[in-house]
Amino acid sequence: MTWLTLSEIFPQKLRGIGMGVAIFCLWITNFLIGLVFPIFIDTFGLSTTFFIFFLLGLVAITFVARHLPETRGRTLEELEKYFRNFGRERDRLQPKKQQNESL
């Protein structure tokens, strides 16, 4: 799922460099997990260590569910347009503050 999502979120012009940076970040994250896991086992014990990683997994799932759009049935061009215009529709719907508000 990770690789599919990565290939869809970058615009066509930047897909190569974007995938490269994202994959680098994934490998660094893998390295850090492998580095801290034995330290956590020694410090907190087995059950607490897995509970910590469980909580981090829940945070990640919540983030994905709230912030990643559904991509089923959309073309890459539609996704690029969605990400390019992200937040603009919301800003247009909210009323702008008047500059001449009386104090």
C-alpha positions as CSV (number, residue, x, y, z in Angstrom):
1,M,0.0,0.0,0.0
2,T,2.9,2.4,0.8
3,W,4.4,2.1,-2.6
4,L,1.1,2.6,-4.4
5,T,0.4,5.7,-2.4
6,L,3.8,7.1,-3.0
7,S,3.4,6.7,-6.7
8,E,0.1,8.6,-6.7
9,I,0.9,11.6,-4.5
10,F,3.7,13.2,-6.6
11,P,3.1,15.2,-9.7
12,Q,4.4,13.7,-13.0
13,K,7.2,16.2,-13.3
14,L,8.5,15.5,-9.8
15,R,7.6,11.8,-9.4
16,G,11.2,10.5,-9.8
17,I,12.8,12.8,-7.2
18,G,9.8,12.6,-4.9
19,M,9.9,8.8,-4.9
20,G,13.6,8.9,-4.3
21,V,13.3,11.2,-1.3
22,A,10.3,9.2,0.1
23,I,12.1,5.9,-0.3
24,F,15.2,7.3,1.5
25,C,12.9,8.4,4.4
26,L,11.4,5.0,4.5
27,W,14.8,3.3,4.8
28,I,15.9,5.8,7.4
29,T,12.8,5.1,9.4
30,N,13.4,1.3,9.1
31,F,17.0,1.9,10.3
32,L,15.8,3.9,13.3
33,I,13.2,1.3,14.3
34,G,15.9,-1.4,14.1
35,L,18.2,0.8,16.1
36,V,15.8,1.6,19.0
37,F,14.0,-1.7,19.2
38,P,16.8,-3.5,21.2
39,I,17.2,-0.5,23.4
40,F,13.5,-0.4,24.1
41,I,13.5,-4.1,24.9
42,D,16.3,-3.6,27.4
43,T,14.7,-0.5,28.9
44,F,11.0,-1.2,28.9
45,G,10.6,-4.9,28.4
46,L,9.0,-6.9,25.6
47,S,5.3,-6.1,26.3
48,T,5.8,-2.3,26.8
49,T,8.0,-2.1,23.7
50,F,5.3,-3.7,21.5
51,F,2.6,-1.5,23.1
52,I,4.6,1.6,22.2
53,F,4.9,0.4,18.6
54,F,1.2,-0.5,18.6
55,L,0.3,3.1,19.7
56,L,2.6,4.5,17.0
57,G,0.8,2.3,14.5
58,L,-2.6,3.6,15.7
59,V,-1.4,7.2,15.2
60,A,-0.2,6.3,11.7
61,I,-3.5,4.7,10.8
62,T,-5.5,7.7,12.2
63,F,-3.3,10.1,10.2
64,V,-3.8,8.1,6.9
65,A,-7.6,7.8,7.5
66,R,-8.0,11.5,8.1
67,H,-5.6,13.1,5.7
68,L,-5.1,10.8,2.6
69,P,-7.9,11.0,0.0
70,E,-9.5,7.9,-1.5
71,T,-7.8,7.3,-4.9
72,R,-10.0,4.5,-6.2
73,G,-11.4,5.3,-9.6
74,R,-9.3,8.5,-10.1
75,T,-6.7,9.1,-12.7
76,L,-3.2,10.3,-11.9
77,E,-4.1,13.7,-13.5
78,E,-7.2,14.0,-11.2
79,L,-5.1,13.2,-8.2
80,E,-2.5,15.8,-9.2
81,K,-5.2,18.4,-9.6
82,Y,-6.6,17.5,-6.2
83,F,-3.3,17.8,-4.4
84,R,-2.5,21.0,-6.3
85,N,-5.7,22.6,-5.2
86,F,-5.7,21.2,-1.7
87,G,-7.0,23.7,0.9
88,R,-8.1,26.3,-1.7
89,E,-11.7,25.1,-1.8
90,R,-11.9,25.2,2.0
91,D,-10.4,28.7,2.0
92,R,-13.0,29.9,-0.5
93,L,-15.9,28.6,1.6
94,Q,-14.8,30.3,4.8
95,P,-15.8,34.0,5.0
96,K,-12.9,36.4,5.0
97,K,-12.4,38.6,8.0
98,Q,-13.2,42.2,7.3
99,Q,-10.2,44.5,7.5
100,N,-12.3,47.5,8.8
101,E,-13.7,45.9,11.9
102,S,-14.7,48.4,14.5
103,L,-12.9,47.9,17.8
